Amino acid sequence: MRKILGRSSSINVRKVLWACDELQLPYQQESWGAGHRDPQQPEFLALNPNGMVPVLQEGDFILWESNAICRYLANSQPDSPLYPADARRRADIDRWMDWQLGDLNSAWRYVFNARMRNTPPNPNAAQLAEGERQWNHAIGILAQQLAHTGAYVTGAHFTLADIVLGLSLHRWMMTPLQRPHWPALEHYYDRLRERPAFARYACQQWP
Ligand SMILES: N[C@@H](CCC(=O)N[C@@H](CS)C(=O)NCC(=O)O)C(=O)O
């Protein structure tokens, strides 16, 4: 049986749960990570030396890195609309997924941790302002892309890129900050909210 190790409060675990949901793939979940089982235990480190969630386990096949897991799951179905086989469409989806992990993720850290996790408890005002500028700048790039496609991140269809960026956008929407008004981005967020899976993995409780 496919097993997903990780707590549902983790944005990276929720990417994988949402992908399973869209792909209708059954799984068992074991809650590891902050507030649950400690991923620094040797038993978990043997699966992922980073001590991070999520981890996918299918028999003796082990995979960590949330976006790689999402791709692997989509690949279990030939030519899934979430991750079409065409090389250029795939490269476009990969590009936005890599951008989410490599660029967007580093832009939200200071502001989100300060405002939503109280870490640090007395944040530096200049760092907060700079963090907010960087986060808004990155989301502005997504907004520009959505104004261009008029629908989803890579075009007319919902793909894996919308799962990973949809959760990131939800985090930005839920965090107290000065948000510029970008109509295409707001329409996109409304479109995502119509999906039943969005309500399960990007709800109020989990920014
Ligand atoms: N690049 C990794 C990052 C994983 C990550 O940062 N996981 C966080 C939760 S979102 C974690 O394991 N935190 C430690 C914990 O919960 O104990 C991925 O995308 O899978």
The ligand as a Tripos MOL2 file, in Angstrom:
@<TRIPOS>MOLECULE
LIG
   20    19     1     0     0
SMALL
NO_CHARGES

@<TRIPOS>ATOM
      1 N1         11.9860   20.7650   -0.2830 N.3       1 LIG1
      2 C1         11.2510   19.9350    0.6420 C.3       1 LIG1
      3 C2         10.9420   20.7640    1.8790 C.3       1 LIG1
      4 C3         10.2190   19.9410    2.9100 C.3       1 LIG1
      5 C4          9.8950   20.7670    4.1470 C.2       1 LIG1
      6 O1         10.3210   21.9410    4.3020 O.2       1 LIG1
      7 N2          9.1370   20.1630    5.0610 N.am      1 LIG1
      8 C5          8.8150   20.8130    6.3140 C.3       1 LIG1
      9 C6          7.2970   20.9130    6.4690 C.3       1 LIG1
     10 S1          6.5740   21.9570    5.2220 S.3       1 LIG1
     11 C7          9.3240   19.9280    7.4540 C.2       1 LIG1
     12 O2          9.5530   18.7470    7.2820 O.2       1 LIG1
     13 N3          9.5070   20.5300    8.6260 N.am      1 LIG1
     14 C8          9.9820   19.8260    9.7730 C.3       1 LIG1
     15 C9          8.9080   19.1920   10.6040 C.2       1 LIG1
     16 O3          7.7190   19.3070   10.3500 O.co2     1 LIG1
     17 O4          9.3310   18.4980   11.5570 O.co2     1 LIG1
     18 C10         9.9790   19.4300   -0.0460 C.2       1 LIG1
     19 O5          9.4330   20.1670   -0.8710 O.co2     1 LIG1
     20 O6          9.5410   18.2860    0.2190 O.co2     1 LIG1
@<TRIPOS>BOND
     1     1     2 1
     2     2     3 1
     3     2    18 1
     4     3     4 1
     5     4     5 1
     6     5     6 2
     7     5     7 1
     8     7     8 1
     9     8     9 1
    10     8    11 1
    11     9    10 1
    12    11    12 2
    13    11    13 1
    14    13    14 1
    15    14    15 1
    16    15    16 2
    17    15    17 1
    18    18    19 2
    19    18    20 1
@<TRIPOS>SUBSTRUCTURE
     1 LIG1         1 GROUP 0 **** ****
